[in-house]
Amino acid sequence: MREARRVAARILDGTCNEIALVDHLMSGLALFGLKYPLLLQFDHEPPV
C-alpha cells in the first residue's frame, strides 16, 4: 500500500478540492481491493 500511495502521490492534482487526488485514488484502490480481489469479479458480477 505504501508503494501505491507513493506512485499515486506523483500524479499532479490540478483541482482545488478539499480532498487530495491521492486520497481519492487510495479510496478506490481500497474499495476494489476489499470487495473485488480480482477485477474479473467486477466484470462478471450481475447488475443490481
FENGIVEN-V728109 format. One record per backbone hydrogen bond with DSSP energy under -0.5 kcal/mol. CO is the residue of the C=O (numbers start at 1). NH is the residue of the N-H. E is the energy in kcal/mol with one decimal. If there is no record, write none. Layout:
# FENGIVEN-V728109
CO,NH,E
CO,NH,E
This chain:
# FENGIVEN-V728109
1,5,-2.5
2,6,-2.4
3,7,-2.4
4,8,-2.7
5,9,-2.2
6,10,-0.6
7,10,-1.1
8,11,-1.3
12,14,-0.8
20,23,-0.5
20,24,-1.7
21,25,-2.7
22,26,-2.2
23,27,-1.9
24,28,-2.2
25,29,-2.2
26,30,-2.3
27,31,-2.4
28,32,-2.4
29,33,-2.5
30,34,-2.3
31,35,-2.5
32,36,-1.4
38,41,-1.5
38,42,-0.7
39,43,-1.5
40,44,-1.6
41,45,-0.9
42,45,-0.5
